[in-house]
C-alpha cells in the first residue's frame, strides 16, 4: 500500500473512532491533532522538529536522558 493510501486510511479510522462519541475529551483532542498533522504532511516531507529543542532542555532539567528514535540520537 502506498504511503498516501496508508495516511488516508489512518485518518478515516481515527475519524471513525471520534464519531463514536464515547471517547474522553483529552483523547478526542489528541485524535483531532493527529488528523491535522497527518493531513498537513506531504509525501516525502520530513517530520517537523518543532518543540524538540524545548523538550530536550526540559528533559535535561529533569535529569532524563534523550531516547533514540528511528536510529538517530535526539539533539
C-alpha positions in Angstrom: 0.0 0.0 0.0 1.3 3.4 -0.9 2.1 5.9 1.9 -0.6 8.3 0.7 -3.2 5.5 0.9 -2.0 4.4 4.3 -2.3 8.0 5.6 -5.8 8.4 4.2 -6.9 5.1 5.7 -5.4 6.1 9.1 -7.2 9.5 9.0 -10.5 7.7 8.2 -10.0 5.2 11.0 -9.3 7.9 13.6 -12.3 10.0 12.4 -14.5 6.9 12.8 -13.3 6.5 16.4 -14.0 10.1 17.1 -17.6 9.8 15.7 -18.3 7.1 18.3 -18.8 9.8 21.0 -17.6 7.7 24.0 -14.0 9.0 23.9 -12.7 11.2 26.7 -12.2 14.8 25.8 -8.4 14.6 26.0 -8.2 11.6 23.7 -10.6 13.3 21.3 -8.4 16.4 21.2 -5.3 14.2 20.6 -7.1 12.4 17.8 -8.1 15.7 16.1 -4.5 17.0 16.5 -3.1 13.8 14.9 -5.6 14.1 12.0 -4.5 17.7 11.4 -0.8 16.6 11.5 -1.4 13.7 9.1 -3.4 15.9 6.7 -0.7 18.6 6.6 2.2 16.3 5.8 3.1 15.8 2.1 4.7 12.6 0.7 8.4 12.8 1.2 8.2 15.7 3.7 10.4 15.3 6.7 8.9 15.2 10.2 8.7 18.5 12.0 11.2 19.3 14.7 9.0 21.9 16.3 9.4 21.7 20.1 12.2 19.2 20.0 14.8 21.6 21.5 12.5 22.8 24.2 11.7 19.2 25.3 15.4 18.3 25.3 16.0 21.3 27.6 13.2 20.2 29.9 14.5 16.6 29.9 17.9 17.9 30.9 16.4 19.9 33.8 14.5 16.8 35.0 17.6 14.6 34.6 16.1 12.4 31.8 18.2 11.0 29.0 17.2 11.5 25.4 15.9 8.4 23.7 16.9 7.1 20.3 14.1 7.3 17.8 14.5 5.9 14.3 18.1 5.1 14.8 19.2 8.7 15.4 20.1 10.3 18.6 17.8 13.2 19.6 19.7 16.5 20.0 
